[in-house]
Amino acid sequence: MKAALLGRSRGGQTSKVHIACDRKCRPLVLTLTVGQAADSPQFIPVLDKLRVRGPAGRPRTRPGAVAGDKAYSSRGNRAYLRRRNIKAVIPEKKDQTTHRKNKGRQGGRPLTHDTDLYKERNTVERLINKLKAWRGIATRYDKTPESYLAGLQLRASMIWIKDLTRTVD
């Protein structure tokens, strides 16, 4: 891991967790970066780590759709999703919209996204709340990135176990 993966922010030394999850708030990918790292450059590495096992065959690496907030609305991220034939459910930033409109016909067509699917974007926020329900993660007691990531993965496995052992009434 990088040297301590602690970045400087207004609150002091911090780390940032980048997460991919399914619609049931179950974590699929967890990565850790320095606190001042931007979200958008981590979009592709997180999706590259995505592996979902099925009943048989190779693990699935291409989701049907990816929902994200405006921080992930970059030309590179959209091109990556288009190349892999993944539906992007990411709204366009205001400055990107005005720039496209100022270019006129050369600006291209406006981006479309599924508003109903976008409403489910809060599943990541709910997952973060589930992870932070564990005091060690919420308060960041672990000083090394290895132990912090291990705590995140342990809590993630607890979330999976709880979901998989839930009885259907």
N, C-alpha and C positions, 0 to 999 in steps of 0.2 A: 504494500500500500504506500501511497505517497507519504511524505514526512508528516505524520500526525493528522493529516487531512483536517486541520483546523484553520479556518480562514478568519480574517478580521472583519467584523461588522460593527454597527453602532452598539450592539449589546455585548461586545467582546469577542472571544474566540468561539467560533461556531462551525458546525458541519451541516450539510444539507443532504436530505434523503430524497432520492428520486425513485418513484414507485410506479409500477404497472400492475393493475388489478383487473379482475373480471367483474361482471355485473353483480355478483353476490358479495362484493367487498372482500374478496379473498386475494391476498398478495400473490403475484406471479413473479415479479422481479423487484429486487431491492438493490440500489447502488448508493454509494456514499461519495460526496464530493466536498470540497472546501466551501465554507459558508458564502463567500462572495461570488461563487461560480454562477453563471447565468443558467437558466433552465433550458433554453432552446438548444444549446449544443449537446445536451445530455439526452435529447429525444431519440436520436438514432441509436446510440449505444444501448439504451434501455430496451428498445425494440429488438435489437440484434440479440440480446440475451434471452428473449422470450422463447420458451419451449413449453408446449402444453401436450402432455401425453394423452393419447386416446386409447381405446380398447385394444387396438392392434396397429402395428406398423410404426413408422417413424413419428417422432413428436411433431406436432403442428407448430410452425414458426411464423405463420402469416395469419393475423386476426382478420375478421371480416371488416371491422371498422375500428378506428381509434378516435376517441374523444379527448379533447384537450382545450385549455383556455387560450386566450389570445397571446400568451407568452410563447406558445409553440407555433405561431403563425408566421413562418418564414418560407421563403421560396425554396430553400434547400430541403426543409422538412416535407413540404408538399410534393416536391419532385421525387423524394425518396418514397413517399407513400404511393404516388402515381406509378412509379416504376415497379413496385411490388404489388400493384393492383389492390391496395387497401383503401377503403373509403375514409376520407378525412372529415371528421366532424369538429372542425376548428374554425371559429369565427375570424373574420378578417379584421386586422387592426385599423383604427380610424385613419392613421397616416397612410397606410397602404391603399385604403379605399380612395382617398383624395388624390394620391399620386396616380393611381390607375385612371381615375376620371380626368385628371389634367392631361394625360397622354392621349385622350380621345380614343379613336378607333384602334390605335396601336396598343392601348392599355389592356386590351383583351376583355373577355366576358367577366361579369361579376362572379365571385365564388359562391357556391351554394353549399349549404350544410343542413343536415337533418335536425330540425329544432327539437323534435321529440327525443331523439337519441342524445342530443346535447344536454337535455334536462337530466340525464343520468350521469353527467360528469361529476356530480357530487359524491359518487361512490368512492373516489379517491380520497376526498376530504373525510368521509365517514371512516374509511380504513385508517387514515392517519389518527383520527380520534381513538379508534380501537387500539392502535399501537401505543399511543400515548397514555392509555389507561393504565399502563404499567409504569410505575413511578421511576424506575431506572432509565427508561427511555425519555419520559417527559422532562426530567430534570437534568439529563445528560451527566449522570454521575460517572460513567465510564470515561476514563481519560484517553485511552488509546482507541484509534478507529477500529482496530480488530475486535476489541471487546464490545464496543458500541454496536458494530455490525452484527456480531454474534448475538447480542441481546435482541436486536431487531429481528434476526432470523428465528430466534427461539420464540419470540412473541408471535411471529408470523405462523410458525408451525402450530402454536397453541390455537390460533384463530382457525387454521385448517382443520385441526382435530375436532374442535368444538363444532364446526360446521358439518363435518362428515359423520359425526356420531349423533347428531341431532335426530331424534325420532320423529317420524311423520305421523300426525294424529288424524 
